[in-house]
Amino acid sequence: MKTTQIWANLGVENTERTKIFYQSLGFQLNGSPSEDLVSFFFGPDNFVIHFFKKEKLESSMEGKSADLNKGNEVMFSMAAESKEEYNHCATEINKAGGNILFDSNKDRKAFYDDNGFYVCVFTDPDGHKFNLLYNENLQY
């Protein structure tokens, strides 16, 4: 199968809250937000994540989306270019209303190991999980 593009569709309770959160982190809007959809570009290849109002997404899926109180449907990982950027992003995530679940800068356990990764696991206001990663030995 050949595709021209791949993107993600996630359900949210409030598209305005989602817009404010991701814009405060510096992500670029993709198109014009509506009450049912807000969309952003992520990374240098402009990976698109659409954040649909949960009811709208579920109607197109013909079923329920994941209950994020019980688990997660996907976890995206984002790489920081430097330790300074990693620290800055973790601070901004917290200020924007994200929930930092684990930060190897502070916790110094499991993820900061022989591989040399700094890892910040966080959720957005709707509970979608992300990894923020930095490793000084890797080129991204």
Beta strands, then each sheet from edge to edge (+ up, - down):
strand 1: 7-12
strand 2: 28-29
strand 3: 37-42
strand 4: 47-53
strand 5: 75-79
strand 6: 99-103
strand 7: 118-123
strand 8: 129-134
sheet 1: 1+ 4+ 3- 2+
sheet 2: 5+ 8+ 7- 6+
end
